[in-house]
Amino acid sequence: MPTSRFEADVRLDPEIALVALHGDIDREAEAGLAAAYLAADSAVILLDFTRVGYINSTGIALIVRFLADGRRDRREIRACGLSPHYAEIFQLTRLSDYMRIFDDAASASALATGEMTGGKA
């Protein structure tokens, strides 16, 4: 299977940091994920998996580390754009117990805005 180079693009909004992930999440993604975490200067970080093609066991471990860093720093980590296969993997590995999962970035961002204004989402 050919690999797709990993990239993480961070976009900061007032309520949420959107981290758009591209490519494969494997051992080669370690530095990119770490840099994205540091650049995502927000209390809520949304990982958008829409353009992720493959996640191996090392990639799962990197996501666990991202979650652990968020917990340590009291930052909420959310996810969106998971394929049905990876949504199931997140349930089986219990990653979904530690992050809210949304269908898309708009849903997760609307929730953040509603929480900040006291509204319900």
Order of alpha helices (4+ residues) and beta strands (2+ residues): beta-beta-alpha-beta-alpha-beta-alpha-beta-alpha
